[in-house]
Amino acid sequence: MKATRKLPKPTQSTSSHCNNFKDGAVVKLEAETIVSPNDAHSLDGNCNSAETVKVSPPKPVQTKGCFVFKPSAKKRRKTPTVEDYFTHGCEDTENSKLRFRNCQTLWEKMKADTELLQDELNRKILDSLLAFIRKSVSTFQRGTDDWASGMRAHEIPTAALVLGVNVPDHDMTFQCLSDQLQQSVTPFVVSVQATECTALNHMLQRVLERLMGTSVSVDNEEEPEQCSTNVNQKRVHCSLITLCNWYKTVTKVCSYCKERTSVGKDMQQHPPIVVIFKDLEAFTPKVLQDFILICSRYVEQLPLMFVFGIATSPSTIQHMLPHSVSSLLGIELFQSLSCTQHLASVIDKVILTSQFPFKPNGKVLQVLVSIFLYHDFSVRNFIKGLQLALLEHFHSQPLSVLCCKKEAALVHATELSHRDVERLQQLPSFMRYVEEQGPQEQVELLTSDDHVKEVCQKLLKDLCKYHKNYYTTLRCLHILTASLPKYPLGKQIRELHISCLEKNVWENDEYVCAMQLLRMMAKDELTSALQKCAEILKSGKTKKMRATLLEMKKSRRTKEMSQFEIFRDQALEFIDSLVRSHLAPPESQPLYEVCYYSSSAVLRRHLNATPRTSIQTALSNPYHYLKNEDLRAEDGTVSNAAPDICIVYKLHLECGRLINLYDCCSSTPTSARFIQAVSELEFLGFIKSTKQKTDHVSRLTWGGC
């Protein structure tokens, strides 16, 4: 009997479902596939030929696909530039681009001058450090047999650099030192901080990695993930023996040929390895001691040198290192310029000059100086605050288009629009100027735009002349009063400048006291002070004032004592007339709003942050920061959509000194979220645990204990 096989007719169907899509859309495709019975039958190789095999079709198999279509380049969103951020929200968009260019040009000039000044101030201390390092290298190179040199050779040369408490400025000083060392002394310079050297092996690892430029392995601290990612990277063992072998190899291969590179002219055959400890006070004493002890054993093989960055006092070394460790160091002390002197130089270079038209008024300058004196002593942060004031002035004042050099300001004055002329007429200083004019002139100033532009050019010239005479007279008055007992007008010139900005300085009692003390000054001291004033007036090109002072000075040399008293009174009267003529506050000058920034509250809010006030505002009114309409509430209430911590904060305000958590938790639907919100409130410092009552916490604000 012949075997037969009944097979269904092979079928194959596919149904796909596609969704319409656009550019940037993610498309999902689903396909239903039925496998052919022939394929299933071919899998059954052991079936009997005499049997009839029936193969039922399998169940449909569903597959999904995800396809990403990138949008075209034309539809991509343009990244906003700095100019776009500046012009967005400006009161006057017509000249916003011109104001931005003026602001950028002025800031670049101020930044370049301050950087040049800082380099000049740090040059002396850096030159001394470089000379010390070169001298130490020569001792290692010679290898003399002198007993004293031999004793010094077993010590690690260490420079104790006292930089002061202005820690934010230290990075710039160390970066400048590192660059000069790499250019003229040695390419092997490494800087470490306390935060990355919590243990000895970590410190060794950082030093070796930054010197050798390769990955360094630490025993028993290899993480599996880190090992898997760095399989192809060469790793070396973390020890100073590895550093010695690497140093010998590098010095032999490179040999720093003086003929090849200009950098190698000042470098020795064996350049030193300089390790800079940026914040010595923050290092763990035990870690630092062990590192020094290990390095002292390799001082004959490695020309090691240390630079200690000290913020407080040189006695820190004695407190951190015992005598057994400090005796291994050849320490030499270097003192940098104090931060107050540095600030005085920056103010004298950037603010007390007629070179830059932008000026902060008395309150703004007082805010910047107060933040410097009572917070961080950072000159860099002071310059950043001045930059913020400059940016706010050009952004918020449409007439700041005239705050530029004299020639450019006169050109911009002729190009003012009608809207700008109206703003000019609405300035308080210009309105006072109009009131002082005659009736016919007042009509012209209020009706004719062309006449206002002409007067604006004249007032801008007068404002430039005012600044020139103001700073010259200010320096003369400071020279005469800076050495007086108890410093009635201030020891620093910035103090005198702030007093002159606030009101008429000659109306102060301190000014009257200073003039009385000047009349009691000795002849030699007064003559020397007047000679300095004459030099300042000479640089200011005020020939008439300089000639008068020189005449008084000569007369004092030739006349008798009674005559000296007469001419002394005349000289002081002349100085007093200069003060009354040229040291009037800038508010008395027309168009002073063009150059002076006066929004001290805005500057204080940005720079002098109040964390507690910000936290309380965020918890009591979350809409203030989140700007979500669901969170908007009135009458001091909190919306139900507010975060849990805001609701718990509101509940805690309604409680007394002790808060019952059980009662509060029973009124909330989810206890887990309530406990988390209470923990966050405790972390912020509003409540704390107490043992007085069970399930209670103690309130810490508004009368809490």
C-alpha positions in Angstrom: 0.0 0.0 0.0 1.4 3.3 -1.0 1.8 5.9 1.8 0.1 9.2 1.3 0.7 12.5 3.0 -2.0 15.1 3.3 -0.7 18.6 3.6 -2.6 21.8 3.7 -2.0 24.3 1.0 1.0 26.5 2.0 -0.1 30.0 2.9 1.8 32.9 4.0 0.2 36.2 4.9 1.6 39.3 6.5 -0.4 42.2 7.8 1.4 45.3 8.8 0.1 48.4 10.5 2.0 51.7 10.0 1.2 55.0 11.5 1.7 58.2 9.6 4.8 60.0 10.8 6.6 63.3 10.5 10.2 64.3 10.8 11.5 63.6 14.3 8.8 61.1 15.1 9.3 57.6 16.3 7.4 55.0 14.2 6.3 51.6 15.5 5.6 48.8 13.1 3.8 45.6 14.0 3.9 42.6 11.7 1.9 39.3 11.9 3.6 36.4 10.2 2.3 32.8 9.6 5.0 30.2 9.1 4.6 27.9 6.1 3.8 24.2 6.8 6.6 23.1 4.4 9.0 24.7 6.8 7.5 22.9 9.7 7.5 19.6 7.9 11.1 19.9 7.0 12.0 20.0 10.7 10.4 16.5 11.2 13.2 14.3 9.8 12.2 11.1 11.7 8.6 10.7 10.6 7.5 7.4 9.1 7.0 7.3 5.4 3.9 5.1 5.8 2.1 7.6 8.0 0.0 10.5 7.0 1.3 13.6 8.8 -0.9 16.5 9.5 0.7 19.8 10.4 -1.4 22.5 11.8 -0.3 26.1 11.1 1.5 27.8 14.1 0.2 30.7 16.0 1.0 34.2 14.6 4.2 35.7 15.8 4.2 39.5 16.5 7.4 41.6 15.9 7.9 45.3 16.7 10.3 47.7 15.1 11.4 51.2 16.3 12.7 53.7 13.7 14.1 57.2 14.5 13.9 59.9 11.9 16.1 62.9 12.7 14.7 66.3 11.8 16.3 68.2 9.0 18.9 70.8 9.6 16.6 73.6 8.5 14.1 72.8 11.3 16.6 72.6 14.1 16.4 75.2 16.8 19.1 77.9 16.7 21.3 78.1 19.7 21.0 81.5 21.2 24.2 83.6 21.5 25.4 85.9 24.3 24.1 88.8 22.4 20.6 87.2 22.1 20.6 86.7 25.9 21.6 90.4 26.4 19.0 91.8 24.0 16.2 89.7 25.3 14.2 91.7 27.8 16.0 95.0 27.0 13.8 98.1 27.4 14.9 99.5 24.1 15.6 96.9 21.4 16.6 99.5 18.8 20.1 100.2 20.2 20.5 97.0 22.3 23.0 95.6 19.9 25.1 98.7 20.0 24.9 98.7 23.8 26.0 95.1 23.8 29.0 95.9 21.7 30.0 98.9 23.9 29.6 96.7 27.0 31.7 94.0 25.5 34.4 96.3 24.3 34.6 98.1 27.6 34.8 94.9 29.6 37.5 93.4 27.5 39.6 96.5 28.1 39.0 96.4 31.8 39.7 92.7 32.0 43.0 93.1 30.1 44.1 95.9 32.3 43.3 94.0 35.5 45.1 90.9 34.3 48.1 92.9 33.4 48.0 94.6 36.8 47.7 91.2 38.6 50.7 89.9 36.7 52.8 92.9 37.7 51.8 92.5 41.3 52.6 88.8 41.4 55.8 89.2 39.4 58.0 90.0 42.4 57.0 87.0 44.5 57.1 84.7 41.5 60.6 85.9 40.5 61.8 85.2 44.1 60.3 81.7 43.9 61.9 80.9 40.6 65.3 82.1 41.9 65.0 79.9 45.0 64.1 76.8 42.8 67.0 77.5 40.4 69.4 77.8 43.4 68.2 74.5 44.8 68.6 72.8 41.5 72.2 74.0 41.2 73.0 72.4 44.6 71.7 69.1 43.3 73.5 69.3 40.0 77.0 70.1 41.5 77.0 67.5 44.2 79.7 69.3 46.2 81.6 67.7 49.0 81.1 70.7 51.4 79.7 69.6 54.7 77.0 72.3 54.8 76.0 71.6 51.2 75.9 68.0 52.0 73.5 68.6 54.9 71.3 70.8 52.7 71.4 68.2 49.9 69.6 65.7 52.2 66.8 68.1 52.7 63.9 68.7 50.4 63.8 72.3 49.3 60.5 73.8 50.3 59.0 77.2 49.6 56.4 78.3 52.1 54.2 80.7 50.1 51.9 82.8 52.3 49.1 84.0 50.1 46.6 85.2 52.6 43.0 84.2 53.3 41.7 85.2 49.8 41.5 81.6 48.8 39.5 82.1 45.6 42.5 84.1 44.2 45.0 81.4 44.9 44.3 79.3 41.8 45.3 82.1 39.5 48.6 82.6 41.4 49.4 78.9 41.4 48.5 78.6 37.7 50.8 81.5 36.9 53.6 79.9 38.9 53.1 76.6 37.2 53.3 78.1 33.8 56.5 80.0 34.5 58.1 76.9 36.0 57.3 74.8 33.0 58.5 77.5 30.6 61.9 78.3 32.2 62.8 75.7 34.9 61.2 72.3 34.6 58.4 70.5 32.8 57.7 68.3 35.8 55.2 70.4 37.8 52.2 68.9 39.6 49.6 70.5 41.8 47.5 68.6 44.4 44.6 69.6 46.6 43.5 68.2 49.9 40.1 67.0 48.6 41.8 64.5 46.3 44.4 63.4 48.7 42.5 62.0 51.6 44.9 59.0 52.0 48.5 58.4 51.3 48.0 56.1 48.3 45.6 58.6 46.8 48.3 61.3 47.1 50.9 59.1 45.5 48.5 58.2 42.8 47.7 61.8 41.9 51.3 62.8 41.8 52.4 59.9 39.6 49.5 60.1 37.2 50.0 63.8 36.6 53.7 63.5 36.2 53.9 60.4 34.1 50.7 60.9 32.1 49.5 57.3 32.6 47.1 55.4 34.8 48.5 54.3 38.2 47.1 51.3 40.0 46.6 51.2 43.7 46.6 47.9 45.6 43.2 46.6 46.9 41.3 49.6 45.4 40.6 48.4 41.9 36.9 48.5 41.1 35.6 46.0 38.6 33.9 48.6 36.5 37.0 50.8 36.4 39.2 47.8 35.4 36.8 46.8 32.6 36.9 50.3 31.1 40.6 50.6 31.2 41.6 47.2 29.9 43.6 48.6 26.9 45.3 51.4 29.0 48.7 50.7 30.4 48.9 50.9 34.2 51.9 51.1 36.5 52.4 50.4 40.1 51.9 53.2 42.6 55.3 53.7 44.2 58.2 56.2 44.1 60.5 53.4 42.7 58.3 53.6 39.6 58.7 57.3 39.5 62.5 57.0 39.9 62.7 54.6 36.9 60.5 56.8 34.8 62.5 59.9 35.7 65.8 58.2 34.7 64.3 57.0 31.4 62.8 60.4 30.5 66.0 62.4 31.3 68.1 60.0 29.2 65.8 60.0 26.2 64.9 63.6 26.1 68.1 65.1 27.6 66.5 68.5 27.1 68.9 69.7 24.3 69.4 73.4 24.5 70.1 73.6 20.8 66.7 72.2 19.8 64.2 74.2 21.7 64.3 77.7 23.2 62.5 76.5 26.3 65.4 74.3 27.2 67.9 77.1 27.4 67.3 77.8 31.1 66.6 74.1 32.0 69.2 71.9 33.7 70.2 68.5 32.7 68.2 67.0 35.6 65.2 69.3 36.0 63.5 69.2 39.4 60.1 67.7 40.2 58.0 70.4 41.8 55.0 69.4 43.9 52.6 72.3 44.8 50.3 71.8 47.8 47.6 74.4 47.1 45.8 74.4 50.4 48.2 73.1 53.1 45.9 73.7 56.0 43.2 71.4 54.6 45.6 68.4 54.2 45.4 65.6 56.8 48.6 65.9 58.9 49.2 62.2 59.0 49.0 61.8 55.2 51.3 64.8 54.7 53.9 63.5 57.2 54.0 60.0 55.6 54.4 61.5 52.1 57.3 63.7 53.2 59.0 60.7 55.0 58.7 58.6 51.9 60.0 61.3 49.6 63.0 62.0 51.9 64.3 58.5 51.2 64.6 59.2 47.5 66.1 62.7 47.7 69.4 61.4 46.2 67.6 59.9 43.2 64.9 62.5 42.6 65.4 66.3 42.7 62.1 66.8 44.6 60.9 70.3 45.6 57.8 71.3 47.5 55.7 74.5 47.4 53.3 75.0 50.4 50.4 77.3 49.7 49.5 78.8 53.1 46.5 80.9 53.7 46.8 81.8 57.4 50.2 81.8 59.1 53.7 80.1 58.6 53.2 78.6 62.0 50.8 76.2 60.4 53.8 74.1 59.3 54.9 73.7 62.9 51.4 72.6 64.0 51.0 70.1 61.2 54.5 68.6 61.1 56.6 67.4 64.1 60.3 68.3 64.3 61.3 64.8 63.0 59.4 65.6 59.7 60.0 69.3 59.4 63.8 68.8 59.8 63.7 66.9 56.5 62.6 70.1 54.7 64.7 73.1 53.8 62.0 75.7 54.3 62.2 79.3 53.0 59.4 81.8 53.6 57.8 83.9 50.8 55.2 86.6 51.6 52.8 87.7 48.8 51.2 91.1 48.5 48.2 91.5 50.9 44.8 91.3 49.4 43.8 94.8 50.6 46.8 96.3 48.8 45.9 94.2 45.8 42.3 95.6 45.9 43.6 99.2 46.2 45.6 98.7 43.1 42.7 97.3 41.2 40.4 100.2 42.3 43.0 102.7 41.4 43.5 101.1 37.9 39.9 100.5 37.0 37.6 102.9 39.0 39.7 105.9 40.0 40.5 106.8 36.4 38.9 108.8 33.6 40.0 106.1 31.1 36.8 104.0 31.6 33.5 105.9 31.3 31.6 103.4 33.4 31.4 104.2 37.1 29.7 102.6 40.1 28.1 105.1 42.5 28.8 105.2 46.2 26.3 102.6 47.3 27.3 100.1 44.6 30.9 100.5 45.4 30.2 100.2 49.1 28.4 96.9 48.5 31.3 95.5 46.5 33.8 96.6 49.1 31.7 95.2 52.0 31.4 91.8 50.3 35.2 91.8 49.9 36.0 92.8 53.5 33.4 90.7 55.3 33.1 87.6 53.2 36.0 86.3 51.2 38.8 89.0 50.6 38.8 87.8 47.0 39.9 90.4 44.4 38.7 88.1 41.6 35.1 88.1 43.1 35.3 91.9 43.4 36.1 92.1 39.7 33.3 89.7 38.9 30.9 91.9 40.9 32.1 94.9 38.9 31.5 93.0 35.7 27.9 92.3 36.9 27.3 95.9 37.6 28.6 96.8 34.1 26.3 94.3 32.5 23.3 95.4 34.5 24.0 99.1 33.6 24.1 98.5 29.9 21.1 96.1 30.0 18.8 98.3 32.0 19.8 101.8 30.9 18.8 102.6 27.3 21.0 105.8 27.3 24.1 103.7 28.2 24.7 103.9 24.5 26.5 107.1 25.4 28.7 105.4 27.9 31.8 105.0 25.8 34.9 107.0 24.8 34.5 110.7 24.3 34.7 110.7 20.5 32.3 107.8 20.1 29.8 109.3 22.6 29.7 112.6 20.7 28.9 110.7 17.5 26.2 108.6 19.2 24.7 111.8 20.6 24.0 113.1 17.1 22.3 109.8 16.2 19.8 109.6 19.1 16.2 108.8 18.1 13.2 110.8 19.2 12.5 108.2 21.9 16.0 108.5 23.2 15.7 112.3 23.3 12.5 111.9 25.4 14.4 109.6 27.8 17.1 112.1 28.0 14.7 114.9 28.9 13.2 112.7 31.6 16.5 112.2 33.4 16.4 113.9 36.9 19.8 115.5 36.3 18.8 116.9 32.9 15.5 118.3 34.4 17.5 120.1 37.0 19.7 121.5 34.3 16.7 122.7 32.3 15.3 124.5 35.4 18.5 126.4 35.8 18.3 127.8 32.3 16.4 130.9 31.0 12.8 130.7 29.7 13.8 130.7 26.0 16.4 128.0 26.5 13.9 125.9 28.4 11.5 126.0 25.5 14.2 124.9 23.1 15.3 122.1 25.4 11.8 120.8 25.7 10.7 121.1 22.1 13.7 120.8 19.7 15.4 117.4 19.3 18.3 118.9 17.4 19.0 121.5 20.2 18.8 118.7 22.8 21.5 116.8 20.8 23.7 119.8 20.7 23.4 120.4 24.4 23.9 116.7 25.1 27.3 116.9 23.3 28.3 119.9 25.5 27.2 118.1 28.7 29.1 115.0 27.8 32.3 117.1 27.3 31.7 118.7 30.7 31.2 115.3 32.3 34.6 114.1 30.9 36.2 117.3 32.2 34.6 116.8 35.6 36.0 113.2 35.9 39.5 114.4 35.0 39.6 117.2 37.6 37.8 115.0 40.2 40.3 112.2 40.3 43.3 114.6 40.3 41.9 116.6 43.2 40.9 113.4 45.0 44.5 112.0 44.9 45.9 115.3 46.2 43.5 115.4 49.1 44.3 111.8 49.9 48.1 112.4 50.0 47.6 115.3 52.4 45.3 113.5 54.8 46.4 109.8 54.6 49.2 110.3 57.2 47.1 112.3 59.7 46.5 110.9 63.1 43.4 108.6 63.4 42.9 109.0 59.6 39.8 111.3 59.7 39.1 110.9 56.0 40.2 107.3 55.8 43.4 105.4 55.4 42.6 104.1 51.9 41.7 106.3 49.0 38.6 104.2 48.3 37.2 105.4 51.7 37.7 109.0 50.7 36.2 108.3 47.3 33.0 106.8 48.8 32.7 109.8 51.1 32.9 112.2 48.1 30.3 110.2 46.1 27.7 110.3 48.9 27.6 114.0 49.6 29.7 117.2 49.7 32.9 116.1 51.6 33.6 119.6 52.9 30.4 119.5 54.9 31.6 116.6 57.0 33.1 117.1 60.5 35.9 114.8 59.5 37.0 117.2 56.7 37.1 120.1 59.2 39.2 118.0 61.6 41.6 117.1 58.8 42.1 120.7 57.8 42.9 121.6 61.4 45.4 118.8 61.6 47.0 120.0 58.4 47.6 123.4 60.0 49.6 121.7 62.8 51.7 119.6 60.4 55.5 120.0 60.5 57.2 122.0 57.8 59.1 119.1 56.2 56.0 116.8 56.1 53.8 119.5 54.6 56.5 120.4 52.0 56.9 116.8 51.0 53.1 116.3 50.7 52.8 119.4 48.5 55.6 118.2 46.3 53.7 115.0 45.7 50.6 117.0 44.9 52.6 119.0 42.4 53.6 115.8 40.6 50.0 114.6 40.5 48.8 118.0 39.1 51.6 117.8 36.6 50.4 114.5 35.3 46.9 115.9 35.2 48.1 118.7 32.9 46.6 121.3 35.3 49.3 123.9 34.8 47.6 126.7 36.8 47.2 124.6 40.0 50.7 123.2 39.8 52.3 126.6 39.3 50.5 128.0 42.4 51.7 125.1 44.6 55.2 125.4 43.4 55.2 129.1 44.1 54.0 128.4 47.6 56.6 125.8 48.1 59.5 128.1 47.1 58.2 130.9 49.3 58.3 128.6 52.3 61.9 127.9 51.7 63.0 131.5 51.6 60.7 133.3 54.1 60.8 133.3 57.8 58.6 131.2 60.1 55.8 133.9 60.2 55.8 134.0 56.5 55.6 130.2 56.4 52.4 130.3 58.5 51.0 132.8 56.1 51.8 130.8 53.0 50.7 127.6 54.8 47.2 129.1 55.3 47.2 130.2 51.7 48.1 126.7 50.5 45.4 125.1 52.6 42.9 127.6 51.4 43.9 126.8 47.8 43.4 123.1 48.4 40.1 123.8 50.0 39.0 125.7 47.0 40.0 122.8 44.7 38.0 120.4 46.9 34.9 122.6 46.8 35.2 123.1 43.0 36.0 119.6 41.8 34.9 117.1 44.5 31.2 117.7 44.2 29.1 114.4 44.1 28.4 113.1 40.6 24.7 113.6 41.1 25.3 117.3 40.7 26.5 116.8 37.1 24.0 116.7 34.2 23.7 113.3 32.5 25.5 111.5 35.2 23.0 108.6 34.9 24.6 107.7 31.5 27.8 106.6 33.2 26.9 105.8 36.8 25.2 102.5 37.9 23.2 103.0 41.1 21.0 99.8 41.6 22.8 98.6 44.7 19.8 96.5 45.7 20.0 94.4 42.5 23.7 93.9 42.9 23.3 92.9 46.6 20.6 90.4 45.8 22.8 88.7 43.2 26.1 88.7 45.0 25.2 88.7 48.7 22.8 85.8 48.8 20.7 85.0 51.9 20.1 81.2 51.9 17.6 81.2 54.8 15.4 83.8 53.2 15.5 82.0 49.9 14.6 78.7 51.5 11.7 80.3 53.4 10.4 81.9 50.3 10.6 78.6 48.3 8.8 76.6 51.0 6.0 79.2 51.7 5.5 80.2 48.1 6.8 77.6 45.7 5.2 79.5 42.8 7.9 82.2 43.2 10.6 79.9 41.8 8.7 77.1 39.9 6.3 79.5 38.0 3.6 76.8 37.8 0.1 78.1 37.7 -1.2 75.1 39.7 1.0 76.4 42.6 -0.4 79.9 42.6 -2.1 80.7 46.0 -3.2 83.8 47.8 -3.6 84.9 51.4 -0.6 82.9 52.5 -2.1 79.6 51.7 -0.4 76.6 50.0 -1.9 74.8 47.1 -2.7 71.1 47.3 -0.4 70.5 44.3 2.6 71.9 46.1 5.5 69.6 47.1 5.1 67.7 50.3 7.7 69.6 52.1 5.9 72.9 51.5 2.7 71.5 53.1 4.6 70.1 56.1 6.4 73.4 56.4 3.1 75.2 56.5 1.8 72.8 59.2 4.9 73.4 61.3 4.3 77.1 61.2 0.9 76.6 62.8 2.4 74.6 65.7 4.1 75.7 68.9 7.5 74.8 70.3 6.8 71.1 70.3 5.1 69.5 67.2 3.1 66.2 67.5 4.0 64.2 64.5 1.3 61.6 65.2 -1.5 64.1 64.9 0.0 65.6 61.7 0.6 62.2 60.2 -3.0 61.1 60.8 -4.3 64.0 58.8 -2.2 63.0 55.7 -3.2 60.2 53.3 0.3 58.8 52.8 2.5 58.4 55.9 5.7 57.5 53.9 5.6 60.8 52.0 5.0 62.6 55.3 8.0 61.0 57.0 10.2 61.9 54.0 9.0 65.5 54.1 9.7 65.7 57.9 13.2 64.3 57.3 13.8 67.0 54.7 12.6 69.7 57.0 14.9 68.4 59.7 17.8 68.4 57.3 17.2 72.1 56.5 17.4 72.9 60.2 13.8 73.9 61.0 13.1 71.1 63.4 15.0 68.6 65.4 14.3 65.4 67.4 13.5 65.7 71.1 13.2 63.3 74.0 10.8 65.3 76.0 7.7 63.7 74.5 7.2 60.6 72.3 6.4 61.3 68.6 7.3 64.9 69.0 9.9 67.2 67.4 11.2 70.5 68.5 10.8 73.7 66.5 14.1 75.6 65.9 12.9 78.9 64.3 10.6 81.7 65.5 11.1 81.2 69.2 12.0 77.5 69.2 14.7 76.3 71.6 
